[in-house]
Amino acid sequence: MLKYKGYHGKVELDEEAGLLHGEIVDLNDVVTFQGKTVEEIQKAFKDSVDDYLEFCAERGEEPDKPFSGKLMLRLPKEVHRNVYLKAKKEGKSLNEFISSKLAEV
């Protein structure tokens, strides 16, 4: 994963074309980039992030931002209850318990 200004880029190899191509994964919009070398793909990624931010500014739109840390989660009632009870048994809040379990992923 490439990282720049809080955004992440995923890169794959296209063997047939002899190119590296990637996509910024933090966005609802589709923003891609490509290059033939590691240096080219890194530069193309940064240029794509900068171009995206510039494009949003020109249009007066708020760019998609990297994750806020807030997650809305819907669970079946029984799962919600069981997770809550497990958290209480460990002396944690529901948020602390779920965060600790997700951090293990």
Residue pairs with C-beta under 8 A, 6 or more apart in sequence:
1 8
1 9
1 10
1 25
2 8
2 9
2 10
2 11
2 22
2 41
2 42
2 45
3 9
4 45
4 46
4 49
5 49
5 50
5 53
6 26
6 65
6 66
7 24
7 26
7 27
7 49
7 66
8 24
8 25
8 26
8 66
9 22
9 23
9 24
9 25
9 33
9 45
9 48
9 49
10 22
10 23
10 25
11 20
11 21
11 22
11 41
11 45
12 20
12 21
12 22
13 19
13 20
14 20
14 21
18 36
19 34
19 35
19 36
20 34
20 35
20 36
20 37
20 38
20 40
20 41
21 32
21 33
21 34
22 32
22 33
22 34
22 41
22 44
22 45
23 30
23 31
23 32
23 33
24 31
24 32
24 33
24 45
24 48
24 49
24 52
26 64
26 65
26 66
26 67
27 52
27 64
28 64
29 52
29 64
31 48
31 49
31 51
31 52
32 48
33 41
33 44
33 45
33 47
33 48
34 41
34 44
35 41
35 42
35 43
35 44
52 63
53 63
56 62
56 63
57 63
73 98
75 83
83 94
83 97
83 98
84 94
86 97
87 93
87 94
87 96
87 97
87 98
90 97
92 100
